[in-house]
């Protein structure tokens, strides 16, 4: 009999849709989206809670397991009702639910009302599935330089007793074909920049500063909601192109043209766009932040501090590598982050939960145990 899975999420981001596609092919899947747009206000939020409660009440009795993306308010009812109906619940930890970065305004832990709910979710979940080991325990200086901070659910949430499985997001190489070996001196970065805070979190200000040091290199920032406003506020140099958000299917053309992909975020889980760009053969330059080093490995260049000089030097080195390195970069993602690996492990973890034989390790405050 097919595994019966309930899937709860906030917005259908690409990584969320891919998990739904995988589980829809291999399991009997029913999904619930908690909200579908801007802040609905208190009444809209309350109505969504009622709808979710009724949806769970009708379906949990016949489900084998439930899963949701991110530890936040939308997973409270699945956790509580899952306990009531003895249905195990898994929670995917993706990034903002495992960090506390006040200077960036980043992390659900900064919210007075959401953080107690997120803690409840993490403490009561039957399994926690972070996309990177760094979201369990990590030490970070780059994000709020030069302050050294300890991050991850093991640090922020004492009392997490769930079984933990690190499951990186996965990618289909056929969707991201490699580009030519020899390319123009173009550095690209992709990320939705729809506020000053997001621009700072994604490190776009650092990219502007590096571009001023490298006037002979073309820089492209794809995903800027209001290029005119960003230009007025930050005055990027003339070698920087600001591109409005494009459909995901059009990103491959930007990746395949660029020689280098820069991921200079001050906070990040495990960035999809970095993995996609590497599949297309971009030499990666990234900040030493959370999942970024996991992705790059030894195929590119990591920057240890948010310094324009250090970033510019890393980009210079990346532009000078032999074109054959592009094959190694692609192979890195194919080997370590293939969609088949995530799909197989995800189904395996959920099946083990449903059977009452959960595996994985237990994470406690400041330590892990097998």
ABEGO torsion letter per residue (X at the ends): XBBBBBBBBABBBAAAAAAAAAAAAABBBBBBBBEABBBAEAAAAAAAAAAAAAAAAAAAAABABBBBBEBBAAAAAAAAAAAAAGBBBBBBBAGAAABBBAAAGBEAAABAAAAAAAAAAAAABABBBBABAAAABBBBAAAAOABBBBBEAAAABBGBABBBBBBBBBBBAAABBBBBABBBBBBBBBEBBABAAAAAAAGAAAAAAAAAABAABBBBBBGBABAAAAAAAAGBBAABBBBBBBBAAAAAAAAAABABBBBABABBBBBAAAAAAAAAGBBBBBBBBEAAAAAAEAABBBBABBBAAAAAAAAAAAAABBAAAAAAAAAAAAAAABAAAAAAAAAAAAAAAAAGBBBEBBBBBGBBBX
